[in-house]
Amino acid sequence: MRSASLTVAALVGAVLLTSCGGNSTDGGRPVPVGGGGSESSSTSAPTASSATPTTQPSVPVETSSAPSKKAKVIVVPGNYASNPAVQGLVKMYPVYFDALIARDGNVMIKQFPAYFYADVSQVMVDAKLNGWVMKPPGSVVVRGISNQPLGVVRVKTCRSQTTQYWDPKKKGWTLIAPSGQPQAIDMIKTGLGWRPYRVGPSAGISCAGVKYPA
């Protein structure tokens, strides 16, 4: 008789366990209403009221716009502003000028063709060794353009005296050029757009009477 009552009790316990949603994957953990399987663990999502904190973090409000950054070098295209090669020079010359100021050609490695880097990097090395310094602002005025073989466009420019290196030992410019220094930069179209390709010959470029903005 006692064994029969134990059997009935076991059957009743099994029915109660099944009705509570228990299964073999619960591993003896407390089982929530509706079962403790994988389906029930991902069905409930936090409500908007529970997910959003009652106090929002304060966000700084901009009261005024940032001051405009002064140009380190001004490139004046003049009557040649519509030429794509000149537009490329206007865009890339500030990067080149930054390298001159830093006396570090590495600034240019990823953005300029290797030939142009080779033409101008030694000047930066010499400037660093001799203690020459260049301080902005500087200015460059485009004086003319000419087409060269293989799609190269030569942009003829004049660089102001302030784009030269100052020798603090001699208290003078490394290159005396009161009217500015003529410089020709050959531009070529690359996958990144028009880029300085090589330093061209400056013969025939006149800087007399050029007015520099800086």
PELINMO-V111740 format. One record per helix or strand of 2 or more residues. SS is the DSSP state (@ for helix, = for strand). FROM is the first residue (numbers start at 1). TO is the last residue. Records with the same first field share a line. If there is no record, write none. Layout:
SS=FROM-TO / FROM-TO
This chain:
@=2-19 / 38-41 / 48-51 / 78-80 / 84-102 / 105-108 / 114-130 / 149-151 / 161-163
==73-76 / 138-147 / 153-159 / 166-167 / 172-173 / 181-190 / 193-200
